[in-house]
Amino acid sequence: MTPILYFVRHGQTDWNAEARFQGTRDIPLNDIGRGQASHNGKTLKGIVDPSKVKFIASPLMRTRETMEIVRREMGLDAEAYETDDRLKELSFGDWEGRTVSELEETQSQLWAARQENKWSFRPPQGESYQDLADRLRSWVDEIQGPLVVVSHGGVNRGLRFLLSDPDVPSLASAAIPQDKVMIIEDGVVGWV
């Protein structure tokens, strides 16, 4: 039986809005992202007993800022949470900072290879979603009790791969909203 996991993707950044690959770059939230984080904090306040969950985030700026806004909305000390490097976004390597349209134009063969097998594709000097899932496996094995996790879209895919029974091709392309909370309990995924 898998403990319940409440997952929040970090709020929007300017790079999200520009369809620019962020990966491990430390990009701050924009005003829309701060509003999304606030909304998710209010959602969690209505469904989570803070005394019964552990709070943990990726150490990147956009996830820490999201977690702190979420915790403030829940009436909690904004900085009383843990971080774990294993929850960082997958590395897009040489593609970080580039837009989708730039890559389609300048690296069309690599872009086509990614579209053909998004789950296993590794950008130059980067990671695949499978690599990310392998990195997350040890973290998942350590989960004890309910958690509120603030992390990234790629991490969401990796956790769903490890904790539920996903259709991998559709999971690799699934939209990961920044204004909803995903709940995984006993392999079942839902959004609120």
N, C-alpha and C positions, 0 to 999 in steps of 0.2 A: 504494500500500500504506500503510495507516494504522498508525502506531506503536501498540504495545499500551498500553492505558490501564486502570489499576486504579482504580476509583471507589468511594469510601466516602462514604455519606451520614452527616452528623453524627448523633451519638447523640441519644436522646430528651431532650426538654425538658419542663418542666411544661406549656408551651403546646401541645406535640404531644399530650400526654396529655389535655388539655382540648378538643381539636379546635379550637384557637384559631389564627387566621391569624397567622404570625410575619412572613413576608416579610423586610424589611430591618431589623426590630427586633433588638436585640442581647440575646438571651436565653441564659442559661447552660444547660449540661447538668444533668440531674438524676442521681440515683444509678443508675437503670436505664440512662440514656444513657452514663454512664461505663463501666458493665459492657459495653455493646454495643461501645464504642470499644476496650476492652481485648480483647474477643473478636476484633474485626476486625484488631487489631494482631497477635494470635497467628496468625490465618489468613494474613496477609501475610508474616509471618516464615517460614512454611513454603513460600511460593511465589515470593517476590521476592528477588532479589539486590540489596541496598541500594546497592551500588557501581555498579549499572547503571541506576538509575532516578533521576529527579528528583522531588522532593516539593513539591507546591504546594496551597494551600488558599484558600478564600474568607477574607476578612479578618474576618468576623463571629466573635464570641466562641465560639459553639457549634461552629463548624468548627475554629477554632484549638485549642480544648480537645480536641476529638476527635483532631486531627492529633498533638498532643503526647502523648496517651495511646497512640496507635498507634505512634509512633516509640519511646516508652519500651519498649513491649512487644517491639519489634523490636531492642532493645539499642542504640538510636541516641540521639544528642543530641536531646532533645525539641524544642529551638527552632531547629534547623538546617533550615529549610524556607522557601519563598517564599510570598507571598500575591499575589493578583491580584484587583482590584476587579470584573473582568468575571465572576468566579465567584460573586458575591453572588447570593442568592436573588432571584427576581423580586419586584418591589414589588407588594404587594396594596393599596397606596394607603390610602384611607379605611377599608378593611376590616381593616387590621392591628390586632390586639388583640381582634377580634371573634370569636365562636364561630360555627360552622356553624349551630347552632340559632337564634342571634340573627339571623343574616342571613336564614334561611328565614322567620322571623317578621316582621322589620322591613323587609326589602327583597326581598319575594317575587318581584316581577317581574324584578329584576336577577338574583336567584339562579336563576330559571327560565331566563333568557337564558344564564347561565353553563353550566347543565346541558345546554342545547341545543347549544352550540358552545364547549366548554371551552378548546380550543386558541387560538381567536382572541379570546375574551372579555377585555375590559379592565375591572377594577373601577374605580370612580371614583378618579381620580388615580393609577392603578396601571398595570401592564404585563400584557400577554398572554403566553402561552407562546411565541407567534410572535415577539413583541418580544424576549423573552429569547434565543431561538435566534439572532435577528439580532445581538444584543449579543455572543453567544458565538462567532459566525462568525470574527471576527478572531483570537480566542484559538486556536481550532481550527487556523486557517491557520498559526499560529506553532509548533505542536507539533512537536518534534523528539525522537525517542527515546522510550523507555518512561517513563510517568509514574504516580505515585500521586497521586490527586486526592481531597481531602476537601472536599465542598461540600454542596449542598442537593437536595431532591427535584425542584424545578423545573429546576435545572441538569442533573440526571440526564436529565430528559425532553428538554431542549434538546440535550444532547450525543448522546443516542440518535437524535434527529431528524437531526442533522448527520452522524453517523458510521455509521449503519446504515440500513436500509430499513424504517422503522417504519410501522405502521398508525396514522396520526395520531389518529383518534378514540379508539382504545383506549390509545394512549400517554398521552394527556392525562389519562386516569383510572387508569392503571396504579398499583398499589401499589409504593412504593419502600422496600424494607426498610432498617432501620437496623442490622441485625445480620448483614448479608451484604456481601460484596465483589462488585461487578460488574466483569467484565472485558470490554473491547471490543477485538477484534483483527480487522483486515481486514473490518470491518463486521459481525462476528458478536458477539452479546451473550450472555454467560453469567454465572451467579452461583455463588459458592462461599461 
